[in-house]
Amino acid sequence: MLGIIGDKWLERLHQHVAKDLRTKGWSQNDIADLLGSTQSTISRQMQKTPSALGATADEATIDSWGNELSQALANMGPDIQVVRQRLIVELQFTGNHTLRFDKTLTGLDLDAGQEQRALLRRLEWAASRLDVKRIGKAVPAVGLNIASCTHGAFSTEEVAAFPGRITLVDGALRHHETPAFGTSKHLANLLLAVHSQDEAKVAALNIRPPMNETGVEVERIKQACEQLGYTFGFAPKGEVSGSNGKHDVLLDEGAFGWEPSLYVLAHNPLELVDRTHQIVGALGEAAA
């Protein structure tokens, strides 16, 4: 309940601000940097109708806020940097119960231990958000995994993943061990190779690519990526093709004794889950 409401108003706010700043001459990359998003996401948001909130009064409130925010940002210019954020949230429940949170985000870096613990928690939460109804058919027979690293990582010991993978058991996704650093060497090496070319990408997940009697349906994957605005590339046996590029989806077509894999890449574990849901959905549409 809480996440759905927050996601909807934040998406509408982002859409309003993005469209308004674009009309004021800002580039999609400048808008993406400011909103903590990607150019392809901003492009899609600008083409969509505003997200409905279920109440016109709420929509008017968010739109007014978006107008005020975009006007202020336009006056300050695209080089402006956010140095601190204060979040105030009040939730009222039945039975006259109220919860209020008033927190300031300082932007200060955590020490190495805190940062790693936070990353492990994000992996746990990301795994819990995977929707088996949406991706069940794309789960490999041997299971999938989610890997993530800290910025600047160069060793597999700096990449966290789930030991033993995440498997489909009785219609539910299960992982039998908590995430840890230094596991899943194959996915970790692929993520490090991607991260070395695009330092913003710090999360990866493997799913089963669509197959037919002749092999992987490459054109179907390309079509889905084009629909979503994702950059597509190849990674034969987990080796990223090319030495310089930004990738959103990588395909390993497999070989004799080597299972094909489709790798989804993202800027954090939570975005990774959203992208996985999107790409599996788009692959289904491409097959229709």
C-alpha positions in Angstrom: 0.0 0.0 0.0 2.6 2.6 1.1 5.0 1.8 -1.7 2.3 1.9 -4.4 1.1 5.4 -3.3 4.6 6.8 -3.0 5.7 5.3 -6.4 2.7 6.8 -8.2 3.0 10.4 -6.9 6.8 10.3 -7.4 6.4 9.1 -10.9 3.9 11.8 -11.7 6.1 14.5 -10.1 9.1 13.3 -12.2 7.0 13.3 -15.4 5.8 16.8 -14.7 9.3 18.1 -13.9 10.9 16.3 -16.8 8.4 17.6 -19.4 8.6 21.2 -18.0 12.4 21.3 -18.0 12.5 19.9 -21.5 10.4 22.7 -22.8 12.8 25.1 -21.0 15.7 23.8 -23.1 17.2 21.2 -20.7 18.6 18.1 -22.3 17.3 14.6 -21.3 20.7 13.8 -19.9 20.7 16.9 -17.7 17.2 16.0 -16.5 18.1 12.4 -15.8 21.2 13.5 -13.8 19.1 15.8 -11.6 16.3 13.3 -11.0 18.7 10.4 -10.4 17.4 8.5 -13.4 18.6 7.5 -16.9 18.1 9.2 -20.3 16.1 6.3 -21.6 13.7 6.4 -18.6 13.2 10.2 -19.0 12.5 9.7 -22.7 9.8 7.1 -21.9 8.3 9.2 -19.1 7.9 12.2 -21.4 6.0 10.1 -24.0 3.6 8.6 -21.4 0.4 10.3 -20.1 0.7 11.5 -16.5 0.3 8.7 -13.9 -3.2 8.8 -12.5 -3.4 9.1 -8.7 -7.0 8.1 -8.2 -8.0 11.6 -6.9 -8.0 14.8 -8.9 -7.2 16.8 -5.8 -4.0 14.8 -5.3 -3.1 15.2 -8.9 -3.5 19.0 -8.7 -1.3 19.1 -5.6 1.5 17.1 -7.2 1.3 19.1 -10.5 1.4 22.4 -8.6 4.5 21.1 -6.7 6.1 20.0 -9.9 5.5 23.3 -11.6 7.0 25.2 -8.6 10.0 22.8 -8.5 10.7 22.9 -12.3 10.5 26.7 -12.3 13.0 27.0 -9.5 15.4 24.5 -11.1 15.1 26.3 -14.4 16.2 29.5 -12.7 19.2 27.8 -11.0 20.3 26.0 -14.2 21.3 22.3 -15.0 24.6 22.5 -13.2 22.9 22.9 -9.8 23.7 20.1 -7.3 21.6 18.8 -4.4 23.7 18.8 -1.2 21.0 17.9 1.3 17.4 16.6 1.4 14.9 16.7 4.1 12.0 14.2 4.0 8.9 14.6 6.1 6.2 11.9 5.9 3.1 11.5 8.0 0.9 8.4 7.9 -2.5 8.3 9.4 -4.1 5.0 10.1 -7.5 3.8 11.3 -7.9 3.8 15.1 -6.4 7.3 15.4 -2.9 6.0 14.9 -0.3 8.4 13.3 3.3 7.8 12.4 5.6 10.8 11.5 9.1 10.7 10.1 11.2 13.8 9.7 14.7 12.8 8.4 17.5 14.7 6.8 19.7 13.0 4.1 23.1 14.5 4.4 24.9 12.9 1.4 27.7 11.8 3.7 29.5 8.6 2.7 29.3 5.6 4.9 32.5 3.9 6.0 33.3 0.7 4.1 31.7 -1.6 6.6 28.4 0.3 6.8 28.3 0.6 3.0 28.7 -3.1 2.6 26.0 -3.9 5.1 23.7 -1.5 3.4 24.4 -3.3 0.1 23.5 -6.7 1.5 20.2 -5.4 2.9 19.4 -3.9 -0.6 20.0 -7.3 -2.2 17.7 -9.0 0.3 15.0 -6.5 -0.4 15.5 -6.7 -4.1 15.1 -10.5 -4.0 11.8 -10.1 -2.1 10.5 -7.8 -4.8 10.9 -10.2 -7.7 7.4 -11.2 -8.9 7.3 -14.8 -9.7 4.0 -14.3 -11.6 5.8 -12.0 -14.0 9.2 -13.7 -14.4 8.6 -17.3 -13.5 9.0 -18.6 -17.0 12.3 -16.8 -17.3 13.9 -18.3 -14.3 16.7 -20.7 -15.4 16.5 -24.3 -14.4 19.6 -23.9 -12.2 18.2 -20.7 -10.7 19.0 -17.0 -11.0 21.2 -14.7 -9.0 21.4 -11.0 -8.2 24.9 -9.5 -7.8 25.8 -6.0 -6.8 29.1 -4.2 -6.1 30.2 -0.9 -4.5 31.4 1.9 -6.8 35.0 1.4 -7.9 35.0 -2.3 -7.2 37.6 -4.3 -9.1 37.7 -7.6 -7.3 35.1 -10.4 -7.0 35.5 -10.1 -3.2 33.8 -6.7 -3.5 30.8 -8.1 -5.3 27.9 -9.5 -3.2 25.4 -12.2 -4.4 23.3 -15.1 -3.1 25.2 -18.3 -2.4 23.5 -21.2 -4.1 21.3 -18.9 -6.2 17.6 -18.1 -6.1 15.5 -21.0 -7.3 11.8 -21.7 -8.1 10.3 -24.0 -5.5 6.6 -24.9 -5.5 5.7 -21.8 -7.4 7.8 -19.4 -5.2 11.3 -17.9 -5.5 13.5 -19.1 -2.7 17.0 -18.5 -1.5 18.4 -20.7 1.2 21.3 -18.4 2.2 21.7 -14.7 2.8 23.7 -12.6 0.3 27.4 -12.4 0.9 30.5 -11.0 -0.7 32.8 -13.1 -2.8 30.2 -15.6 -4.1 28.9 -16.3 -7.6 32.2 -15.8 -9.4 30.8 -15.9 -12.9 28.1 -13.2 -12.4 30.6 -11.2 -10.3 33.2 -11.2 -13.1 30.7 -10.2 -15.7 29.5 -7.3 -13.5 33.0 -6.1 -12.9 33.7 -6.1 -16.6 30.5 -4.0 -17.2 31.4 -1.7 -14.2 34.9 -1.1 -15.7 33.3 0.3 -18.8 30.3 2.0 -17.2 30.9 2.8 -13.5 27.2 3.7 -13.0 26.2 0.1 -13.5 26.6 -1.8 -10.2 23.9 -4.5 -10.3 23.3 -7.6 -12.5 20.8 -10.4 -12.7 20.6 -13.5 -15.0 17.5 -14.9 -16.6 16.7 -17.5 -19.3 16.5 -16.0 -22.8 13.6 -16.9 -25.0 14.4 -20.0 -27.1 13.0 -21.8 -30.1 14.0 -25.1 -31.8 17.0 -23.4 -33.5 18.4 -21.6 -30.4 18.1 -18.2 -28.7 15.6 -15.8 -30.3 18.0 -12.9 -30.7 15.8 -10.7 -32.8 13.0 -11.0 -30.2 15.4 -9.8 -27.5 16.6 -6.9 -29.7 13.0 -5.9 -30.4 12.2 -5.9 -26.7 15.3 -3.8 -25.9 14.5 -1.3 -28.6 10.9 -1.0 -27.3 12.3 -0.2 -23.8 15.2 2.0 -24.9 17.7 -0.4 -23.5 21.2 -0.8 -25.0 21.8 -4.4 -26.1 25.1 -6.3 -26.5 26.6 -9.7 -26.4 28.7 -11.5 -23.7 29.7 -15.0 -25.0 30.5 -17.2 -22.1 30.2 -14.2 -19.8 32.9 -12.2 -21.6 31.6 -8.7 -22.5 32.1 -7.9 -26.2 33.9 -4.7 -26.9 36.1 -2.6 -24.7 34.1 0.6 -24.3 30.3 0.9 -24.0 27.3 1.2 -21.8 25.1 -1.9 -21.6 21.6 -2.5 -20.2 21.1 -6.0 -21.5 23.7 -8.6 -22.5 23.2 -11.9 -24.2 25.3 -15.1 -23.9 23.9 -17.3 -26.6 25.5 -20.4 -25.0 27.5 -23.2 -26.6 27.9 -27.0 -26.3 27.7 -27.7 -22.6 27.1 -24.0 -21.8 23.7 -22.7 -20.9 22.5 -19.5 -22.6 21.9 -16.5 -20.3 20.4 -13.1 -20.6 21.9 -10.5 -18.2 20.0 -7.5 -17.0 22.1 -4.6 -15.7 21.2 -1.5 -13.6 22.3 1.3 -11.4 21.2 -0.4 -8.2 19.5 -3.7 -7.1 16.0 -2.2 -6.9 16.2 -0.7 -10.4 17.5 -4.1 -11.5 14.2 -5.8 -10.3 12.1 -3.2 -12.1 14.2 -3.6 -15.3 13.9 -7.4 -15.1 10.1 -7.2 -14.9 10.0 -4.8 -17.8 12.3 -6.9 -20.1 10.4 -10.1 -19.4 7.1 -8.3 -20.1 8.5 -6.8 -23.3 9.8 -10.3 -24.4 6.3 -11.6 -23.9 4.8 -8.8 -26.0 7.4 -9.4 -28.7 6.3 -13.0 -28.9 2.6 -12.2 -29.3 
